[in-house]
Amino acid sequence: MFDIFAVHVSWLGVLLGAIAMFVLGGIWFTVLFGRAYREALGVPDAPEGETASAPGLGKALVGQFIAGLAIATALAFLVGNTSVAQGAMTGLVGGVLVAAALVQLYQFEGRSLRHLLINTGYALLGITVIGAILGAFQAA
């Protein structure tokens, strides 16, 4: 039986996991897949020499970080007192659940397959990384 109160939650691990996912998102949606993601959404690139700045970007980034904290906190209880490998595996399973939910939504959104793959790839990798970090900080 799983006793949620018997789990040692590393709040430092939660914070570092949320930061890791936030940083991954910055890299994922700019450097790695920024152009493809914007094309999939129909958002034009910024003119040469200018920095793209969407309205409400600051609020979106704060929301992104808060969501990362929520993911890391919930995952900390699922990871429990384990190892890096087991934490990563738990994160991967959680990432598959999120990716599957995104696939369900995709069926009705009319977005491209490219958009879906970029989003699900980020969820899979990001949540797996959070799980590994939590496994390292919560190792028994």
C-alpha positions in Angstrom: 0.0 0.0 0.0 1.2 3.5 -0.8 1.4 5.9 2.1 1.7 9.4 0.7 2.9 10.7 4.1 5.8 8.2 4.2 7.4 9.8 1.1 10.3 12.1 1.8 9.8 15.0 -0.7 12.9 16.9 -1.5 11.7 20.4 -2.0 15.1 21.3 -3.5 14.6 18.5 -6.0 11.2 19.9 -6.8 12.6 23.3 -7.4 15.5 22.1 -9.5 13.2 19.8 -11.5 10.9 22.8 -12.3 13.9 24.9 -13.2 15.2 22.1 -15.4 11.9 21.8 -17.3 11.7 25.6 -17.6 15.2 25.8 -19.1 14.5 22.8 -21.4 11.4 24.6 -22.6 13.4 27.7 -23.4 15.9 25.6 -25.4 13.3 23.3 -27.0 10.9 26.1 -28.2 13.7 28.5 -29.4 17.0 26.9 -30.4 15.9 23.3 -31.2 12.4 23.6 -32.6 11.6 27.3 -32.5 11.2 27.9 -36.3 9.3 24.6 -36.8 7.1 25.4 -33.9 6.3 28.9 -35.1 5.6 27.5 -38.6 3.2 24.9 -37.2 1.4 27.6 -35.3 1.4 30.0 -38.3 3.4 32.6 -36.3 5.9 34.6 -38.5 9.5 35.0 -37.5 10.6 38.4 -36.2 12.1 40.7 -38.8 15.9 40.6 -39.1 17.7 42.3 -36.3 14.6 42.4 -34.0 13.7 40.1 -31.1 10.4 38.4 -31.2 8.2 39.4 -28.2 4.7 38.1 -28.0 2.1 40.0 -26.0 1.7 38.4 -22.6 5.0 36.5 -22.8 6.0 37.4 -19.2 2.7 36.0 -17.9 3.1 32.9 -20.1 6.6 32.3 -18.7 5.4 32.7 -15.1 2.6 30.3 -15.8 5.1 27.8 -17.4 7.2 27.9 -14.3 4.3 27.4 -12.0 3.1 24.5 -14.0 6.6 23.0 -13.8 6.4 23.3 -10.0 3.1 21.6 -10.0 4.4 18.7 -12.2 7.5 18.3 -10.1 5.5 18.4 -6.8 3.1 15.7 -8.0 5.8 13.6 -9.4 7.8 13.8 -6.2 5.1 11.8 -4.5 5.0 9.2 -7.3 8.8 8.9 -7.4 9.0 8.4 -3.7 12.3 7.4 -2.0 14.1 5.6 -4.8 17.0 6.0 -7.3 17.8 8.2 -10.3 17.0 5.4 -12.7 13.6 4.6 -11.0 12.8 8.3 -10.8 13.6 8.7 -14.5 11.4 5.7 -15.3 8.5 7.1 -13.2 9.0 10.4 -15.0 8.9 8.7 -18.4 5.7 6.9 -17.5 4.2 10.2 -16.4 5.4 11.8 -19.6 3.7 9.1 -21.7 0.5 9.8 -19.8 0.8 13.6 -20.6 1.7 12.9 -24.2 -1.2 10.5 -24.6 -3.5 13.3 -23.3 -2.0 15.7 -25.8 -2.7 13.2 -28.6 -6.3 13.0 -27.5 -6.6 16.8 -27.7 -4.7 16.9 -31.0 -7.6 14.9 -32.6 -9.9 17.9 -32.3 -7.5 20.9 -32.6 -6.6 20.7 -36.3 -2.9 21.3 -35.7 -0.2 19.7 -37.7 1.5 16.4 -36.8 4.8 18.4 -36.4 3.2 20.6 -33.7 2.0 17.5 -31.9 5.5 15.8 -32.0 7.2 19.0 -30.7 4.8 19.3 -27.8 4.8 15.6 -26.9 8.6 15.3 -27.2 9.0 18.2 -24.8 6.6 16.6 -22.3 8.2 13.2 -22.5 11.8 14.5 -22.1 10.9 17.2 -19.5 9.0 15.0 -17.2 11.6 12.3 -17.5 14.3 14.8 -16.5 12.2 15.9 -13.5 11.8 12.3 -12.4 15.6 11.7 -12.6 16.3 14.8 -10.6 13.8 13.8 -8.0 15.1 10.3 -7.9 18.6 11.7 -7.2 17.4 14.0 -4.4 15.0 11.5 -2.8 17.1 8.4 -3.0 16.6 6.2 0.0 
